[in-house]
Amino acid sequence: MRALQSVDRKTFLANLRQSQLLAETHLLGVLRELPETAHGQDIARALMKRELLTRFQAERLLAGRNTGFVLGQYRILDQLGRGGMGRVFKAEHRAMQRLVALKVLAPRMLQSERACTLFLREAQAIARIVHPNVVAAFDASKEDGHYFLVLEYVDGPNLDQLVRKQGPLPVGLACDYIKQTANGLQAAHALGMVHRDIKPSNLLVQQRTPDEHSPGLLKISDFGLARLSAPPSEAGTDLAGTILTKQNTVMGTPDFLSPEQARDLHRADIRSDLYSLGCTFYYLLTGRPTFPGGTAVDKLIRHSVEEPAPLSDFRLDVPAAVAAIVQRLLCKAPEERYQTPRELAEALEPYAVGGPTPWASPPPPCNREFDTAVPPATKILPE
């Protein structure tokens, strides 16, 4: 953890007061309890200890930032992530004291009045998905020129973090998480929606109980954001109800992108999500992507023309029926995959274990170098 930046008392207090993060009465109370100090970081540490400031807030104040801590009714507590679509913050509703996740869209995604209208239309569609396995959308709003979604906050790891920390998952647990994801995708499919960016980092695990052996409740995040795009030539068609992006743009994450989505984002259907889910399943079982190494373009080509290494090259405890499910999900032709998420969930039912798996832990890898290093998720955009 980085040390707090050094700044003088006067500068820090000026930034804090302008930030609107803390009531003056709270601040004065803390200052009266502190020994006289000329160092702003000492005051920041005291406020953090009393949980009046988060470390994220303190670091930004000490770095000279005094704005950007409040968005509408929400107080920004931490940054959870960032990407091409924008940033995600942990925040608290100031009146209700409810923790939420704020997805603040990058300004470049909303450069016209039509795009802004379409964002709100898309947000309404996302809010229609009410399912335990999908992160709930509470609100969509605009404040100070920023468009943002208010989403359910999930206090747990995503599957990418889980695998990086623990290694490949037990077979039953991996089946359980993929089945839960399929159930969430089925709810979206029933509404005609496609995610288009299914990957381990977009699948969050919320603990059901304090029991560390509970598999947790799987929730799909970023639902619908990847479909906020349509080429200008599609205007007036049924594909035009989405935010504009440049033609010949490939959106998605190369390690988990279906062959057809790489060719045409706007023609990808739910079977493309199932291919991405197959890549995710493979990652949960092996700790590596289907096609490791190489450039983003290399990966896209390999998704279209190569078969991934068999699961048996990395572990011997995967039942043949489970390996067959993964193989079917990874078929190049959409018509050869499962046609709906419900079909996949039904196929996984006998193997999904809600709790400690009865199968043995994965054995050491055989015949191949076991490489768990996965390059950072990337988005492919035109140069």
C-alpha positions, -999 to 999 in steps of 0.1 A, spaced: 0 0 0 14 34 -10 23 59 17 1 89 19 14 119 0 29 148 21 11 181 21 8 209 46 -21 212 70 -35 244 55 -37 230 20 -52 197 31 -79 214 51 -87 238 23 -91 209 -1 -112 189 24 -136 218 31 -141 224 -6 -148 187 -13 -181 187 6 -171 153 21 -172 162 57 -195 184 79 -175 212 96 -187 200 130 -171 165 124 -139 181 112 -136 204 142 -142 176 166 -113 156 151 -90 186 151 -96 192 188 -86 156 196 -54 157 175 -20 170 188 -10 202 169 4 192 136 15 209 104 12 178 83 -19 172 63 -13 135 61 -16 132 100 -51 147 98 -59 124 69 -48 93 89 -69 105 119 -100 109 97 -94 75 81 -91 59 115 -124 73 126 -139 61 92 -148 97 83 -126 94 51 -118 65 29 -82 59 18 -93 67 -18 -107 101 -7 -76 109 15 -52 101 -13 -70 124 -37 -73 152 -12 -36 150 -4 -28 150 -42 -46 184 -45 -81 172 -57 -110 190 -41 -138 181 -65 -153 149 -79 -162 134 -46 -200 139 -49 -223 130 -78 -259 139 -73 -271 122 -41 -240 100 -40 -207 103 -21 -178 86 -39 -160 62 -16 -136 43 -38 -128 35 -74 -136 -1 -83 -125 -2 -118 -120 16 -151 -121 7 -188 -130 20 -222 -167 25 -213 -159 46 -182 -152 42 -145 -170 23 -117 -171 37 -82 -182 25 -48 -205 51 -35 -231 58 -8 -265 74 -11 -261 104 13 -297 103 27 -304 65 26 -268 55 35 -271 26 9 -239 14 -7 -241 12 -45 -218 9 -75 -218 39 -99 -210 33 -135 -199 67 -149 -198 66 -187 -168 81 -205 -178 114 -222 -167 101 -256 -194 74 -254 -221 101 -254 -212 128 -279 -246 136 -293 -281 142 -281 -293 110 -299 -266 90 -281 -277 104 -247 -313 95 -255 -303 60 -265 -283 56 -233 -314 63 -212 -334 39 -233 -308 12 -229 -307 19 -191 -344 13 -190 -339 -20 -207 -312 -31 -183 -335 -22 -153 -361 -47 -167 -338 -76 -159 -348 -86 -124 -330 -118 -114 -308 -129 -85 -279 -137 -109 -278 -103 -125 -265 -71 -108 -296 -49 -102 -299 -15 -118 -315 11 -96 -313 43 -115 -298 62 -145 -291 99 -142 -271 129 -154 -252 153 -131 -228 180 -140 -225 166 -175 -219 130 -164 -242 102 -173 -242 73 -149 -259 41 -138 -266 33 -102 -261 -4 -97 -263 -29 -69 -230 -31 -50 -216 -66 -47 -191 -70 -19 -171 -100 -32 -145 -110 -57 -150 -115 -94 -142 -149 -109 -109 -136 -124 -97 -125 -89 -109 -157 -74 -89 -179 -99 -58 -157 -96 -59 -161 -59 -69 -197 -55 -60 -213 -88 -83 -234 -109 -116 -241 -92 -130 -275 -81 -151 -289 -109 -184 -288 -90 -179 -252 -80 -170 -241 -115 -201 -259 -128 -222 -241 -102 -209 -207 -111 -214 -213 -149 -250 -227 -142 -258 -195 -122 -245 -174 -150 -266 -193 -175 -297 -187 -153 -290 -149 -154 -284 -149 -191 -317 -167 -197 -335 -139 -179 -319 -114 -202 -325 -136 -233 -362 -137 -225 -361 -99 -229 -341 -100 -261 -309 -88 -246 -273 -98 -253 -244 -90 -229 -215 -92 -254 -188 -90 -228 -191 -122 -207 -158 -128 -190 -146 -138 -155 -140 -102 -143 -177 -94 -151 -190 -123 -130 -191 -113 -93 -195 -135 -63 -216 -124 -33 -213 -145 -2 -246 -160 8 -235 -168 43 -204 -162 65 -195 -199 57 -163 -197 37 -172 -229 19 -204 -215 4 -202 -211 -33 -218 -176 -31 -244 -160 -53 -230 -153 -88 -241 -120 -103 -235 -108 -139 -223 -72 -140 -220 -47 -168 -251 -61 -184 -261 -43 -216 -232 -18 -216 -214 -37 -244 -244 -34 -266 -245 4 -265 -233 7 -300 -244 6 -336 -228 17 -368 -244 48 -385 -255 26 -415 -278 6 -392 -299 37 -384 -335 30 -389 -332 -7 -384 -339 -28 -354 -302 -26 -345 -303 12 -342 -316 14 -306 -281 15 -293 -253 41 -288 -232 48 -319 -196 36 -323 -173 37 -353 -176 12 -381 -151 -17 -381 -147 -15 -344 -143 -48 -325 -156 -45 -290 -151 -72 -264 -122 -89 -246 -100 -110 -270 -96 -140 -247 -134 -144 -244 -147 -132 -278 -168 -154 -301 -157 -157 -337 -189 -141 -350 -188 -112 -326 -152 -104 -338 -166 -102 -373 -198 -82 -365 -206 -69 -331 -242 -61 -340 -251 -95 -353 -240 -114 -322 -268 -131 -304 -272 -150 -271 -252 -179 -286 -222 -155 -287 -226 -150 -250 -226 -188 -246 -193 -191 -265 -178 -164 -241 -192 -184 -212 -175 -215 -226 -142 -196 -226 -149 -185 -190 -157 -221 -180 -124 -232 -195 -105 -205 -176 -122 -215 -143 -111 -251 -148 -76 -245 -161 -65 -211 -148 -56 -200 -183 -75 -186 -214 -83 -209 -243 -56 -193 -264 -29 -178 -243 -1 -157 -256 1 -137 -288 -15 -103 -298 -51 -94 -296 -54 -100 -333 -37 -134 -330 -63 -144 -304 -92 -134 -326 -79 -155 -355 -73 -185 -332 -109 -183 -319 -120 -188 -355 -96 -215 -367 -81 -234 -338 -93 -257 -311 -81 -251 -275 -59 -276 -257 -80 -304 -242 -89 -300 -205 -72 -333 -199 -38 -317 -206 -42 -297 -174 -62 -319 -150 -76 -354 -149 -106 -350 -126 -130 -333 -151 -158 -358 -159 -161 -366 -196 -196 -352 -196 -184 -318 -182 -156 -317 -208 -182 -323 -235 -202 -294 -222 -172 -271 -225 -164 -284 -259 -199 -278 -272 -199 -242 -258 -167 -236 -278 -180 -247 -311 -171 -223 -339 -205 -224 -355 -233 -209 -333 -258 -235 -344 -236 -262 -330 -236 -247 -294 -264 -248 -269 -291 -226 -283 -303 -210 -251 -287 -205 -216 -315 -227 -202 -303 -257 -221 -268 -251 -207 -281 -248 -171 -300 -280 -175 -270 -298 -188 -249 -286 -158 -275 -295 -132 -260 -330 -123 -225 -316 -119 -231 -282 -101 -223 -285 -64 -235 -258 -40 -207 -261 -15 -175 -281 -11 -171 -303 -41 -169 -341 -37 -142 -343 -64 -106 -342 -57 -85 -310 -61 -69 -306 -95 -38 -327 -99 -5 -312 -110 -5 -304 -148 7 -331 -171 26 -329 -205 24 -291 -207 37 -261 -189 10 -249 -166 9 -212 -173 -16 -193 -151 -5 -159 -162 -33 -141 -180 -26 -108 -197 -47 -79 -186 -81 -77 -202 -80 -54 -232 -105 -38 -255 -98 -38 -292 -105 -4 -308 -95 9 -342 -62 28 -344 
